[in-house]
Amino acid sequence: MNGSIAPHPIFPDVRLLSLPHFEDDRGFMSRIYDRDIFNKENIVCDFVQTSHSHTGKAGVLRGIFVSLPPFRESKVVRILNGRMQWVLVDLRLGSSSFGRWGEVVLDGRERNGFFAPAGFAHGCLCLQDSTDLILLADHPFSPQHSTGIRWDDPALSLGWRLEEAGALQISSAHSAYPSFEETRQLLERTYLD
């Protein structure tokens, strides 16, 4: 069994995960989460929700999702099969990387994933048909504490892999998310309340 946890090159407290797996001619066994390994890396989370996300077609873009206090989520995202670009935007007020974005390319052949602490916005672009992910969260989803940021907001200049993904598909609800500036103002008001 092998595996590793490494800091993201832009956000050191986001951790890139390659958890232990065992493979032979019968197939493989792959770890999604291991509390002992996470604790050794000072990643302490009480996950309360596990979800399976399936995207049928390349080009589907979801997000950028924002969870507001007190329902901000720490997450583990792990790919099962396919290929997905996952974009993170730092929304932690006072963070030196506030408003910066970074990506993780999740690839089913690598069985990779990541951990992100609370305070990041999340968006994803499917790069291959029939892509499946497992997501662990330390808070349940709360519609009243959920909003988003426009996927193409020029203030963020996100580097979506649109050429690799093919024809873009995004819901009208996600296209109508507010701007980064509007979301920043909402976060500041939320923390003042």
C-alpha positions in Angstrom: 0.0 0.0 0.0 1.4 3.4 -1.0 0.2 7.0 -0.7 1.2 10.5 0.0 -0.2 13.9 1.2 1.4 17.0 -0.1 0.6 20.8 0.1 -1.0 22.4 -2.9 1.5 24.7 -4.7 -0.7 27.8 -4.1 -2.6 27.0 -1.0 -0.4 25.1 1.5 -3.3 24.1 3.7 -5.1 22.5 0.8 -3.6 19.0 0.6 -3.2 16.9 -2.5 -4.0 13.3 -1.7 -2.8 10.1 -3.1 -4.0 7.7 -0.4 -2.9 4.0 -0.1 -4.1 1.5 -2.6 -3.3 -2.1 -3.4 -3.6 -3.5 -6.9 -3.1 -6.9 -8.4 -4.5 -9.0 -11.3 -7.9 -9.3 -9.5 -8.4 -5.5 -9.2 -7.6 -3.0 -6.5 -8.5 -1.7 -3.1 -8.2 2.1 -2.7 -8.5 4.2 0.5 -10.8 7.2 0.3 -10.2 8.5 3.8 -7.9 7.4 6.7 -8.3 9.3 9.9 -4.8 8.2 11.2 -3.1 9.5 8.1 -5.0 12.7 8.2 -4.3 13.3 11.9 -0.5 12.8 11.3 -0.8 15.7 8.8 -2.8 17.8 11.3 -6.0 17.5 9.2 -8.7 17.0 11.8 -12.2 16.8 10.5 -15.4 15.2 11.6 -17.0 14.3 8.3 -20.8 14.2 8.5 -21.8 13.7 4.9 -20.5 11.6 2.0 -21.8 12.2 -1.6 -21.3 10.5 -4.9 -21.2 12.9 -7.9 -21.6 11.6 -11.5 -21.2 13.7 -14.6 -22.2 12.1 -17.8 -20.6 14.4 -20.4 -17.3 16.3 -20.8 -17.9 20.1 -20.8 -20.3 20.2 -17.8 -19.3 23.1 -15.5 -20.6 23.3 -12.0 -20.2 26.2 -9.5 -18.5 28.2 -8.3 -20.2 27.1 -5.0 -19.9 29.2 -1.9 -20.9 27.9 1.6 -21.5 30.7 4.1 -21.0 30.6 7.9 -21.9 28.7 9.9 -22.1 26.0 7.2 -18.7 26.5 5.6 -17.4 23.1 4.6 -14.1 21.4 4.8 -14.0 18.8 2.1 -12.3 15.8 0.7 -12.8 15.3 -3.0 -11.6 12.0 -4.5 -12.1 10.8 -8.1 -13.3 7.3 -8.9 -13.1 7.4 -12.7 -12.9 9.9 -15.5 -11.2 13.3 -15.4 -12.2 16.6 -13.7 -10.7 20.1 -13.3 -11.5 21.3 -9.8 -11.1 25.0 -9.2 -10.6 26.5 -5.7 -11.0 30.2 -4.8 -9.7 31.4 -1.4 -12.6 33.2 0.3 -11.0 33.3 3.8 -11.2 37.0 4.8 -7.7 38.0 6.1 -5.9 35.3 4.2 -2.8 36.3 2.3 -4.2 34.4 -0.7 -7.8 35.8 -0.5 -9.3 36.0 -4.0 -6.6 33.8 -5.6 -7.5 30.6 -7.4 -5.8 27.3 -7.9 -6.7 24.0 -9.5 -6.5 20.3 -9.0 -6.8 18.0 -12.0 -8.4 14.8 -10.8 -7.7 11.8 -12.9 -9.2 8.3 -12.3 -6.1 6.6 -13.5 -4.1 8.3 -10.7 -6.9 7.9 -8.1 -6.0 11.3 -6.7 -7.9 13.8 -4.6 -7.6 16.7 -2.2 -8.6 18.1 1.1 -9.7 21.7 1.4 -10.3 23.5 4.7 -13.4 25.6 5.2 -13.4 28.9 3.4 -12.8 27.9 -0.2 -15.3 28.3 -3.1 -15.4 25.3 -5.4 -16.1 24.8 -9.1 -15.5 21.9 -11.4 -15.3 21.3 -15.1 -15.7 17.7 -16.5 -12.9 16.8 -18.9 -14.0 13.3 -19.8 -17.4 11.6 -20.2 -18.7 9.5 -17.3 -16.7 11.0 -14.4 -17.5 10.0 -10.8 -16.3 11.6 -7.6 -16.7 10.9 -3.9 -17.1 14.0 -1.7 -16.8 14.1 2.1 -18.0 17.2 4.0 -17.8 18.2 7.7 -21.2 20.1 7.5 -24.5 19.2 5.8 -25.5 21.3 2.8 -27.7 24.2 3.8 -29.5 26.0 0.9 -30.0 29.1 3.0 -26.2 29.4 3.5 -25.3 28.7 -0.1 -24.5 31.0 -3.0 -21.9 31.2 -5.7 -19.6 33.2 -8.0 -20.0 33.6 -11.7 -17.7 31.0 -13.4 -16.4 33.6 -15.9 -16.0 36.6 -13.6 -13.1 38.7 -15.0 -12.0 39.7 -11.5 -10.9 36.1 -10.9 -9.6 35.2 -14.5 -10.0 31.5 -13.8 -8.0 29.3 -16.1 -10.8 26.9 -17.1 -9.6 24.0 -19.4 -12.3 24.7 -21.9 -10.4 23.5 -25.0 -9.8 20.2 -23.3 -13.4 19.9 -22.1 -15.2 20.6 -25.4 -18.6 22.2 -25.7 -19.4 24.0 -22.4 -22.6 23.1 -20.6 -23.6 25.2 -17.6 -27.0 25.6 -15.9 -28.9 28.9 -16.0 -28.8 29.0 -12.2 -25.0 28.7 -12.1 -24.6 31.2 -14.9 -26.7 33.7 -12.8 -24.4 33.6 -9.8 -23.3 37.0 -8.5 -19.9 38.5 -9.2 -16.8 38.0 -7.0 -17.1 41.5 -5.7 -20.8 41.0 -4.6 -19.8 37.7 -2.9 -16.9 39.4 -1.1 -19.3 42.1 0.2 -21.8 39.4 1.3 -19.0 37.6 3.2 -18.0 40.8 5.0 -21.6 41.4 6.0 -22.0 37.8 7.1 -19.0 38.0 9.4 -20.2 41.3 10.9 -23.6 39.9 11.8 
